[in-house]
Amino acid sequence: METHDPQRTRDADIVIVGGGAGGLELAVRLAKAGHKDILLIDRDTSHVWKPRLHEIAAGLGRRQVDELGYAGLAEQWGFRYECGTLASVEPEQRQITLAAIPGREDHASAEVPARVRGYRQLVLALGGVTPDMGVEGVLEHACLLDSPDDAERIAQQFSRGLLANHVAMETAPTGDAGVSATQGGAQVGAEGSTQDSAKESPGRPYQVVIVGSGATGVELAAYLHEARGMHDAPAPKGAKVEITILEATETFMPGVTQELRESIHQRLEEQGIKIELSRQVAKVSSGSVEISEGDESVTRDADLVVWAAGRVGPAIVEEIDALESNKKRQFTVTPGLQCLGHDSIFALGDCANIDEAPLPPTAQVASEQAEFLADELPRRQQGEPAQTFEFKDRGTLLSLSSAGSVGELSGKLSDKLGNAQGSKGNDDLQVRGRFARAAYQGLQRQHQFLLLGPLKGSAEVVSDVLRRSMGPRLKVH
Ligand SMILES: Cc1cc2nc3c(=O)[nH]c(=O)nc-3n(C[C@H](O)[C@H](O)[C@H](O)COP(=O)(O)OP(=O)(O)OC[C@H]3O[C@@H](n4cnc5c(N)ncnc54)[C@H](O)[C@@H]3O)c2cc1C
């Protein structure tokens, strides 16, 4: 247990680290409820709603438009914001340390030294990342989809890859076209394999390989499919973009029900997206992936590889010795979201796990946990007993771009709709089409209304709808 006098060193009553789906909503909720002494810390200066990253990755969304600056939100609601990256937590001193920010050699920005911030209560809302699972070449040659920067890199690589393919088609001798990324050129990180290796070779489709058939991989596949003809070059005549989802297990989308799985599978296949099961990727190289099949391995062309295989907490979790964590790098928390053995430290969202009742890493969970803690933290300050967080699952919804939206609603909403349709309710309800799309967007609308308030929130929703319907939908680089 912490022993330090909280009043002596604290810089804020409540310090929240991580301004994502959970942490930012918590800061806004606490400030709206009248708490004056809230400090939100994030390594970035603006917030982007992650469930739309696949739109940015396909070039169909605009990061700049969707970004919300933390400083502006802090001013609007009356909490404080500080840019910083968590380096360590010292529970005995009730303080955290933020890493130094190096300055630039050209003096364009000054160096910021490491800082210590004291708290009375601390909330860790650090989110999650995609693990490379120890597979060789993932970090060097594949793209991840964890951040807006990642999403922009995918959009850039996809767009330039298609252009390189187009040019190779134009200049190839008759009958030959396309890019063979496996013939290699200079490779710079995860970017540029295709454009650097744009050599003529027998024509073949531009190959996109998505590793992992979770919601992220599936939605990205559908959006890339829609965007394939809208980039820096038109899709060349006769040439195709081939999108393949590789799933390591025998089951497509292991986390959803059979009915939903079949519905999504069918829609993707109708679009020509290939789905291959029991494909364990053993290595990613420049322009190819190696797949183990029993004792053998097969190498396959892959101009763009997106690694979307699961979710774990960030690396810093393992480095914080004072707090207990699991193998997935998540802080172990009580059913009241308190870190074990520390009554003034809490964790929520993707970086937290309740052993008794593990929950999926979704914005729904993070948002509900923020709502819970907005009530719980002040109660705990008053010495009241801990309450238990209960997740109210509202269902699973996926947007498959032009292939529509599908999903299952759970809980009250499902009951209401079920009753309206004459069914008994209480079961998950399958939804499709416009209604599913509206329900899918509902989660973000709620987030926007909470963060921006009813007036700005409504304006944001209207402008979003107009942007979508009036186009051009493709982001201009
Ligand atoms: C492509 C994609 C699609 C998704 N689609 C859906 C969907 O349709 N529905 C759904 O419910 N969920 C979806 N999710 C999952 C959802 O986005 C996450 O579960 C949710 O954002 C988790 O919220 P969080 O608050 O825990 O973390 P995040 O929203 O990830 O926020 C974490 C914050 O912490 C900051 N941070 C991290 N480390 C540090 C540090 N050391 N110091 C300071 N700041 C730090 C980050 O900058 C970030 O702002 C999707 C995720 C992705 C990537």
The ligand as a MOL file (V3000), in Angstrom:
LIG
                    3D

  0  0  0     0  0            999 V3000
M  V30 BEGIN CTAB
M  V30 COUNTS 53 58 0 0 0
M  V30 BEGIN ATOM
M  V30 1 C -8.2830 -0.6900 -36.7630 0
M  V30 2 C -9.0840 -0.8610 -35.4860 0
M  V30 3 C -10.4640 -1.0160 -35.5620 0
M  V30 4 C -11.2240 -1.1650 -34.3940 0
M  V30 5 N -12.5840 -1.2930 -34.4960 0
M  V30 6 C -13.3340 -1.3570 -33.3700 0
M  V30 7 C -14.7670 -1.4090 -33.4420 0
M  V30 8 O -15.3530 -1.4020 -34.5180 0
M  V30 9 N -15.4690 -1.4550 -32.2760 0
M  V30 10 C -14.8570 -1.4450 -31.0520 0
M  V30 11 O -15.5400 -1.4560 -30.0150 0
M  V30 12 N -13.5050 -1.4210 -30.9530 0
M  V30 13 C -12.7240 -1.3720 -32.0720 0
M  V30 14 N -11.3500 -1.3310 -31.9810 0
M  V30 15 C -10.7070 -1.4400 -30.6580 0
M  V30 16 C -10.7220 -0.1050 -29.9340 0
M  V30 17 O -10.2390 0.9310 -30.7580 0
M  V30 18 C -9.8850 -0.2090 -28.6900 0
M  V30 19 O -10.3060 -1.3190 -27.9320 0
M  V30 20 C -10.0210 1.0470 -27.8400 0
M  V30 21 O -9.5210 2.1680 -28.5370 0
M  V30 22 C -9.2810 0.8710 -26.5190 0
M  V30 23 O -9.3950 2.0520 -25.7870 0
M  V30 24 P -8.2640 2.4280 -24.7320 0
M  V30 25 O -8.7140 3.6900 -24.0750 0
M  V30 26 O -7.9690 1.2470 -23.8830 0
M  V30 27 O -6.9520 2.6810 -25.5840 0
M  V30 28 P -6.6850 3.5550 -26.8730 0
M  V30 29 O -7.9300 4.0610 -27.4690 0
M  V30 30 O -5.7730 2.7340 -27.6930 0
M  V30 31 O -5.8850 4.7990 -26.2870 0
M  V30 32 C -4.6400 4.6570 -25.6570 0
M  V30 33 C -4.0140 6.0370 -25.5320 0
M  V30 34 O -2.8540 5.9410 -24.7090 0
M  V30 35 C -1.7970 6.6990 -25.2610 0
M  V30 36 N -0.5550 6.1050 -24.7730 0
M  V30 37 C -0.1190 4.8450 -24.9950 0
M  V30 38 N 1.0410 4.6400 -24.3570 0
M  V30 39 C 1.3390 5.7880 -23.7120 0
M  V30 40 C 2.4210 6.1910 -22.8640 0
M  V30 41 N 3.4350 5.3620 -22.5360 0
M  V30 42 N 2.4170 7.4610 -22.3680 0
M  V30 43 C 1.4090 8.3180 -22.6810 0
M  V30 44 N 0.3600 7.9880 -23.4710 0
M  V30 45 C 0.3270 6.7310 -23.9770 0
M  V30 46 C -2.0210 6.5870 -26.7630 0
M  V30 47 O -1.4270 7.6740 -27.4440 0
M  V30 48 C -3.5560 6.6090 -26.8650 0
M  V30 49 O -4.0450 7.9280 -27.0190 0
M  V30 50 C -10.5740 -1.1830 -33.1280 0
M  V30 51 C -9.1750 -1.0310 -33.0490 0
M  V30 52 C -8.4350 -0.8650 -34.2070 0
M  V30 53 C -6.9270 -0.6790 -34.0870 0
M  V30 END ATOM
M  V30 BEGIN BOND
M  V30 1 1 1 2
M  V30 2 1 2 3
M  V30 3 2 2 52
M  V30 4 2 3 4
M  V30 5 1 4 5
M  V30 6 1 4 50
M  V30 7 2 5 6
M  V30 8 1 6 7
M  V30 9 1 6 13
M  V30 10 2 7 8
M  V30 11 1 7 9
M  V30 12 1 9 10
M  V30 13 2 10 11
M  V30 14 1 10 12
M  V30 15 2 12 13
M  V30 16 1 13 14
M  V30 17 1 14 15
M  V30 18 1 14 50
M  V30 19 1 15 16
M  V30 20 1 16 17
M  V30 21 1 16 18
M  V30 22 1 18 19
M  V30 23 1 18 20
M  V30 24 1 20 21
M  V30 25 1 20 22
M  V30 26 1 22 23
M  V30 27 1 23 24
M  V30 28 2 24 25
M  V30 29 1 24 26
M  V30 30 1 24 27
M  V30 31 1 27 28
M  V30 32 2 28 29
M  V30 33 1 28 30
M  V30 34 1 28 31
M  V30 35 1 31 32
M  V30 36 1 32 33
M  V30 37 1 33 34
M  V30 38 1 33 48
M  V30 39 1 34 35
M  V30 40 1 35 36
M  V30 41 1 35 46
M  V30 42 1 36 37
M  V30 43 1 36 45
M  V30 44 2 37 38
M  V30 45 1 38 39
M  V30 46 1 39 40
M  V30 47 2 39 45
M  V30 48 1 40 41
M  V30 49 2 40 42
M  V30 50 1 42 43
M  V30 51 2 43 44
M  V30 52 1 44 45
M  V30 53 1 46 47
M  V30 54 1 46 48
M  V30 55 1 48 49
M  V30 56 2 50 51
M  V30 57 1 51 52
M  V30 58 1 52 53
M  V30 END BOND
M  V30 END CTAB
M  END
